[in-house]
Amino acid sequence: MSTKNQREQLQSNGLLDKKEEDIEYKKIIERIMKPNYFIDIKKESIMSRMMPKCYSEINTPKVPLSSFNEETLFYIFYAMSETEIQVEAFNEILSKGYVYSTYLDEFVFYNDEIKVDNNVKSILVFNPYKWEKENVEILFDSKFIDSLMSQKINILN
């Protein structure tokens, strides 16, 4: 049922008098007669004009990355490249005891002292292709040791 039919029905039932009807029409006319009304309609969808602004503005609290588990941090690091949150995830992974190997392109976890001794040792790495932690045998030579990054990145620079 159209608005006009509803108004006529309400008016015939005595629920809406002529003055109230005129007031409603005046409100509609005032809104339509605004200089930018038709321009604004083209820019915004009907739904966005009807919804309160607070519905589309999402204000979420900033959750510290320290509250995320390792797998979530790895996801952030590998999925959100070249963003500030990637750097924050990198720093948080380092604070959990990992170092990043540019030689392997993977995060490495090793409890013992890391030094060049040219011995093959088993280390725990996070493999982003399999999305799991796995033990890998690697030669602790200068090429591998020099590729390890354990210093956090300062995002203020």
N, C-alpha and C positions, 0 to 999 in steps of 0.2 A: 504494500500500500504506500503510495507516495505521500510526501509531507503535506502537500496541498489537501489530499483526501483526508488525511488524519486531522488536519486543522478544521476542515469542513465538518467532519464528524464530531470533533470536540465542540465546535461552535454550535452545531445543531443540538447537541446535548446540553448546551448551556454551560459547558466547562471552560470555554475560552471566549471571552467577550471581544468586541471589535477593537478596543483600545490595546489589549494584550497582543492581538494579532498585528496591529499596526506597529507596535514596539518591536516585535520580532522581525518584521519586514524592514524596519528602519535599521536594525542592527546588521542585517544581511546587506542592505544597500550601502551602509557606511563602510563595511568591510570590502565590498567589491569596488567601491569608488576610490579607494586609496590609490595613489598614483602608481605604486609599484606592485599592485596586487597580481596582475597578470604576468608580470616578469617573475615575481617570486614563485608563482605557481609552477612555471616552467623549470625553475631551478630546484625546487624541493618537491619530493613526491607527496602525494596526499597523506600517506601514512606518516611521513616524517613531520608534516604540519600538524597532524592530529595528536601525535605522541608527545608527552612532556619531554623537555630537553634532558632531564635527569635519567630517563630511560636509556638514552643513547650514550651518555657520558659515564664510562665505567671508571670508577676510582677504586683501584685495588691497592692494598698496602704492599709496600716493597718487602718481599720475603727474603731474608738473608740466605745466600747460597749455602751457607754452612749447615742449614737444616735439611738440605737435599742429600740423598744417598749417592754413592759413587756412580751408579749406572745413569742416574738422571744428569749428573754433572758431565759424564762422557757424552750423553746425548746432546746437551746444550753446546758442548765444545765442538762436536763434529757437525751438528745440524745448523748452527747459527753462526756461520763463518763471517768474519769481518764485521763483527758487532762488539759493542762494549760488554755485553753479557758473556760473549765467548771468552774474552780476556778475564772476566771475573771467574768464570768456570775453570779456566786454566789455573789461575792462582789458587782456587779452592782445592783443586785436584792435587796441586803441589803441596798444599798444607796437610793433605791426608797421607803424605809420605811417598808420593810418586815423583818421578822425574821424567822429563820428556826427552826421548831420543830422536834427534833429527836424522840419524842414520837409519833407524827402523821406522820412523814416522809413527811411533807408538809410545804410550806411557809405560814406564818401566817401574816395577816395585822390587826393591832388593834391600834386605835387612842389613847385610854385612857392609863393611867398608868398600866403597867403590874406588879401585885403584888399578893402574896398568900393571898387570903381572903376566900377560900373555897366556893365561890359562882359560880353558873352556869351562864356563859355569852355567848353571841353570838359573834363569831369572823368570819372574812372573811379569807378563806383559798383558795389556788390554788390547786385543785384536779388534779393531773397529769393523772389519769385514765379516768376521764370524760373530761379532758382538758378544765376546766372552773373554774371560781371563784364561790365559794358557801359559804353561811353562815352555820356555824356549832355551835351547843351548846356544850360547854365544861366546865368542872369543873376546876377552877383556883386554883388547889392544888399545893403542892410543887413538885410533880412528873411532872406535866405539865410545871410549871414555870422553873424548873431546866433543862428541855429539850430544852429550847429556846436558839438559837445561834444568837447573834446579832453582833458579832465581825468579822470583815473581816479577810480573810486568806491571809497571806503574802506569795506570790509565790517566793520570792527570797531565802527562806530557802531551 
